[in-house]
Amino acid sequence: MAGYGALTLVPPLLAIGLAIRTRKAVPALFLGIWSGAILYAGGPTLFGDPNGWFREVLRERTLTPQTAFFGDPLGWGYDVVANGFGLFTAFEWITGAVADSFQAQILVFTLLLGSGVAMIWNLGGSYAVRDWALERLQTRRGGSLAAMALGLVIFFDDYANTAIVGSTIKDVSDQLGVSREKLSYIVDSTAAPVATLAISSWIAFQLDQIENAYDSLGLETHPSAMEIFLQSIPFNMYAVLAIVMVFLVVWTKRDYGEMLDAERRATSTGDVFRDDAQPMQDVQGTLGEPHTDDPRLVNFFAPIAVLLVVTLGTALWTGTPSDLTIETVLDAPFDTLYTMVIEASFASALIYGSFAMVATGFVLGHLQGSMDLREATDVTIDGFGIMLTAVTILVLAWGIGTTVGQLGTGEYVASAIGDSLPIALLPAVVLVTAAFIAFSTGTAWGTMGIITPIAIPVAWTMTGDHTMSAAVVGMVFSGAIFGDHSSPISDTTVLSATFTGADLVDHVRTQIPYALTVGGVATLMITVWGITRITPIVLLAIGAVLLVGLLYGLSEFDARRKGVDPVAANDGEHADGPIGPGSDGDVASDGGPAESE
């Protein structure tokens, strides 16, 4: 793997660069995969190994074959042509992404969730909850805070989080004049961070990684994986500060970068996305008008509640030990719950939950007489359609993940950490390295799988201190989320844009400045901890204060540079006039002007 050297960075960086530059995610991702397939098809023989060649000359004092110095361009080219110019390998990687069991389950979950959203829409549930919420949420700040609060409550899985919060709040935020870019930021920047701070599918995966890393050290005694995780929570500085940043942005109503432009567009024109944007989901455009003239709240809340209950219940059921007894539960309830979470199959649980959500739609449609079996079946199939763009990008994003795995991108970047780092800088370097791997590969879990087995043994070997191990665990989480939030090839980024109906690249371009701000503060704070060993709780408080200053400073600077106000509009009004139900500034759920009620 190491033979590819820095070339292993070309495919992911090409895909990311083209996506951001062209705003076209699908061709950018495919070209990234194709470029990697070309490199892989030819093998690491294009440029040879000059350093190794010189070492051989010095040791043997004879000239080794020139291919060791110059490589074998002709042989490399022949192999590439024989591989269909890399296309054979490219499509093998793409189809392999669908064949992977976990990823296939996520695709089924995504499609079924699209059907669940379609059911809610056609039963009038979206209209009912929109009208209900607008009676209670009269301001843009109120709607955004509701989205944030809901994002923090649904902590058990980031996929379910983005799906439920985005689908729930989208129509409400449209009516309140919140841009789709802002809603996507709120959803994305609460989903993964909260999933790393509470019992969730993320934690189950990382606990297993921590346990394996400690087992590799061969220590007679060491803290449990749960103890290390709990100790790592204050060190997960990016996750904590990202949530703080969301609250600050929503509460102060200040923005900077392209988010300021997006918010001013939404409040001044009523367009919740730009004219030539390509929303990842257009429910109304795909499904048409609801099948009922009597929208009811039960048609929204019942399917969502079923999704939550079945998903959580099934997850715990799949993790239940076969020999579990009532006496075991009563004697050790915490240990029992811990085992159930660790062993749970969250991907399977999401499928069962989303299927139950669709089935609930069938039942409600029959009981209310609004949809018969044929109509409900048609709605289910139509629901798949609103997810096709997301599914396409997910498959290609996973294809990029296979590409960088085959080329050894993660290992190459991880090896750049070096063996002679000052101990004080180790956590910060872990954060930056994890962020770059997540940014380049688009997978936070893959990043955790690459970095954790390296970071914990290095931390223990360098310090013999379990606190340092906990610190690097927190930094792995932080870096993985930081990189995820900055990458257009991240599955969580794709799903956040999908369920909020935003343009994927617009979401990334508007979120990156905030991610970089939080990432910079987190890096500074963990560096200070490495030098001073001040309790991380104090550093988190200092980091929050820094975020306040940076938000005000950057928003003032950017607004002055653009000749606008850093606050796009006061609550309840456009920059040029009022907005709200019944006003000229109403915004429809499809992003255009709504009819006055």
PyMOL commands that set and color helices and strands:
alter all, ss='L'
color gray80, all
select helices_A, chain A and resi 2-22+25-42+50-60+67-70+73-82+87-99+101-122+125-134+140-153+158-175+180-195+201-217+225-235+237-252+258-269+283-287+298-318+326-331+333-343+346-368+373-385+388-407+409-415+423-441+444-463+466-485+491-500+504-532+536-562
alter helices_A, ss='H'
color red, helices_A
deselect
rebuild
show_as cartoon
